[in-house]
């Protein structure tokens, strides 16, 4: 049975809780400015919906940086359908609750405390209000117009649901108990699971409360009688959300899986999922299926009651979907914390397949674009166009797609050709298809006058296995195998060995030495002498490192130069010698120079870290103490300034100052530094042409907030950059042009 706890009731007189602590008076919020809200609508889905993901970015708010985590980016948690017909969500980082109408109109309200980050931290209550759990020790009541009342409770509320008895029920993360609370604020505590912490909670079809523990599912009657069912999942990956499915069974997520069981007990059935799946929130859809968010697969997934799954990937990586609910429009609504958006998807989804994302025109011959509907609903195409910098030089011929309605499995085609003329050098445009699928408009990179060369690449931006050397034929956008590009682990499993004779040893895979005409076992050009005849590396083990190996490329002969022990890394190998800095969980201060012929070793400068050396110029990073804005988090601390140091004269000048950001040079292009910039939320890149004159580098087919870029190889054609979306060629006129959709890393100049 439960133990009665007297909680705060909304009164103007002072009162106290069971432990005698004064309880603050309830507080009310004011709306955060946003668009106008919609009129109330019926709260029962009345039709099935069609369409891909539609996103609505939540409004920014005028908060001081100290008021929320990081850079005040929204962190969308749980969602629920409100009694007013809108979908409501919690914003954990900014301590907000918001509502969004079926048309996407958003209104937000300030809370006194941060809502919990549990599976079900917001629910529609039996009294026509919204109720929220706050792990800091509060239950919050929010009226449909945004008036907030705070009730102080014990137990660290995690998830909350409306019970079958007209009360609110919530799980407690601190004490591991389950609680019943009346709408007026009286709370009764009940024993939770025998081990672990209760998480999600819901009302079952049997009028009992059901909740997840670490490895158990608990059933609790309204008078507190508890029955536990062992699930058998790994305790290190605890269970999370729980909901009633359209089949009347209990469905629950966590531990990398999804399960269901009858409310009468019996067998617990596991639904097979991919090994990297991480199911979180789930809900019964109006289509008779269960829908859940999957952060591991970056997808919204539909599963039938028979266990048949279909994934619907997000348009951008790292969307971090979590909360999920069904709207009055019959669509599935969910939050994307990675992009501060609330989104919805139809229960029948058209999906677009376009083929290669890059089409390269070698002459005036037409190229045919095929659009295929690979989904399970009609794809409605509202428009087709060519846009972009050089769009007028790419023209449409026969267009069978504009205005088309493609049934599942159907296709249409559009003919394009390059008419010639225009500026010399690389030309770029974009083919766009506007439709009702996810990620509309769909886009293809159109390229003409591309350089006729082969670009050395390694087959993986972040490979699980040792990369291998290949060649990208630029005009055909084809990846060609390179028999001489083989790499294998070195002797004893340490280092890297190039298989082409003479077998060379190094510490990375790999870089194509154009002068020598072969692959080298180093990461990039920084470790290679200007004439390509030698390279330098330090074995990864043992650490700290004392041996700098200087290798003759033609013969494979190595000379070992001893230096003082530290976590050394090569910054550059140029006419002056081999420049090194220390690098262990961040780059250390200072720069040293090793003469590869004599072994002489000396300090060149001390103090600030050096990230790039180009000829006789060093690019340094430092933090300006005048910057009072919060620093973005990261290993090694942040740096808001980039300094240029002349290694001959010793003159140092500030080239970039970015308050509140972390910036540093990652490479150079024609002597100009390529700058990495992080503001606590997103990553961007730019080129510094002059002091404090940064030209942002755009990579239009990479929409990630934190793009994974690599390679940064400069030659006469421009700057080659690898990404998870493919290989870009960046020029000052065109910006980043997607040349191939192969996720490879440029590893040498194109010739």
C-alpha positions, 0 to 999 in steps of 0.5 A: 500500500502507499504512503500518503504525502501531502503536496503543495496545493495551489493556495495563496497561504504558505504551506509545507511538504511532508519533510517540513520544507517551505514550498515556493508558491506556484509560478505562472509563465509568460508566452515566449514570442512566436507565431500565433496559435491555431484555433482548437480542433477535435482531438481524435484523429479522423483520417490517415495521412500521406506525405514525407517529413515536414519540419518546423523549426522552433523559435529562438528565444531571448535568453541570456547564455547562462539561462540554458545549456550550451548556446541556448539551442533547443533540445526537444524531448517528449511530445503528447497530443493536447486536449486542445487538438495541438501537439505539445512538446518539452524543450529541456535545455531552454526550460520551455513547453510549446504547442504546435498546431496541425498547420505548424504554428508554434507558441512557447511558454517559459517554465520555472524548472527544466522538464525531465528528459525521460521517455514520457515527460508530458501528458494530457491530464484528466482535467483538460490540462497538460502535466509535465515531470521535472526531475529536479523535483516538480510536477508542472500543470500547464493550461492550454493557454500556457498558464503554469503551476508548479507542485514540488514533489519528491522522487525525481519525476521522470515520466508521467501519464494520466491514470484510469482513476482520474489521477496522474501517475509518475515514475521517480528516478531518484528513489525508484518508486511509482507515485499517484497524484491527484489533480489537486496535488496530493501524492501517494508513493508506491514501491517500484521495481525490485531493481533498477529505476522506473522509466516510462509509464502508461495506462494499460487497456486493463485499467492498470498502470504499466511501467518499465524498469531497467530489465523489467516491466511492471504492472501496478493496480490503482491501489499499488499492487505490483507484478513484475515481468522479466524482459531479459535485456542487458541491464547496461541498456535499460528499458525506456518508453512503454505504450499500448499498441493498436493490438491491445498489447503493451509495447516497450523500447530500450536496450537496443530493441522493441518488445511487446506482451499481452496485458494478461502476462505470458510470453514477451516477444522481441521484434528483430531490429538492426544491431545499431538500432536505438528505439526511444519513444513509441506510439500507436498509429492511426493506421494500426501500426506502432511507430517509434523514434530510432536515434541509432538509425536516424529514422522514424520506424513503422512496425506492424503488430506482426513485427514487419518494420519499415524505416523512414530515414531523416533528411539530415544526419544526427537529427536525434529523434526522441519524443513521438505523438499522433496529431489530430491530422492523422500524422505522426509528430516527433521532435528532432533535437539535433536541429531544434525542430518539431516534425511530422510524417504521414502514415503512408509515405512517398519516397524519392529515388533519383539515382546519382546525386552528381551528373557531369556533362562532358559535352552537349549530349543530353543526360536523362534524370529518372525520378522513382517513387520507392515509397508506399503512397503517391508521390506528387511532384509540384515542380521541376527546375534548374537553379544555381550559379550557372543554371542558365547554361543547363536547359531542360528538354523533355520533362515528364515529371512536372505535375506528375503523380507517381504511384508506388514503383512508378518513374518519370524522366527529365532530359537535360543538356549543357548548352556551352558558353559562360565562364571558363573553368568549372560550371555548376547548377542544381536540378530540383524536384519539389514534391511531397516526400521527405527532404523536398526539394530533392536535388542533383548536382549538375557539373560541366567543364570539370577537370579531366583528371584522376583524384587519389582517394582513400575509401572511407571518411571515418572507416571501420577498417584500414582504408585502401587507396583508389582513384576517382575518375572525375569526368565519369565520377567513377571510383577505380581500384588502384592495385598499388593502393593496398595498406595492411596493419604493420608487424605486430599489429602496430603502424601501417604497411603499404603493400606495393614494393618496396614495402613502406611502413608508416602510421596512416593510410594513406597519401598518394605521392604524385612526385614518386608515383606511389602510395605512402603510409602517412595521413596526408602531405604534411608528412612528405618532403616537398620533392616527394622523395622522403616522408616522416612518421612517429610510431603510435606505440610506445607513447610518449614517443621519442623516435622520428622515422625518416623514410626514403620513398624509393628504397624504403630505407629508414633513418631514426632520429631521437628526440625528447619523449613526448606525444609528438606529431608531424605538422609539416615537412618542408625546406626547413625540415620537419616541424612537430608539435605535441598532441594528446587530447588537444594540441599543446603549445609550441613548435619544434624543428627537426633537421632530418639530415643531422638530427638537430632538434630545437624549439622554434616558438613556445606558448600558443598551439600551432595547428598548421605550417605552410612554408615559413608561415605558422598558424596559431590558435589562442583565447582572447581574455577580453572575450566574455562570452561562454566558451564552446565545450571541447577537448583542449579548450576553445580558441577564439583567435587565429594568429599568423606567425612569420617563422623567419622574422618572428612577427605575429599578427591576429588574422581572425577574432571570433568571440564566443566561438572556437576557431583554428586553421585546419589547412591552407589553400594557396597560402590562405588558411582554411578555418574550422569554426564551432559555436557550441551548436554547429560547425562551419568552414571558411577561408581567410583571404585577409585579416578578419575577412573570412569567406564562408565555404558552402557545401550545399549537399551537406546539411549536417550541423556538424559536417564531417569533412576531410582531405582538404587537398589544394591543386590547380583545379581548386580545393578537394574536400571529402564528406559523408555525402561525397567529394566536393571541388571548391573554387572561389567562384562556384563554392563547393560543387559535388563531384561524386557521391562516393564517401571517400577522402581526397588523398593527393592532387588530381592529375 
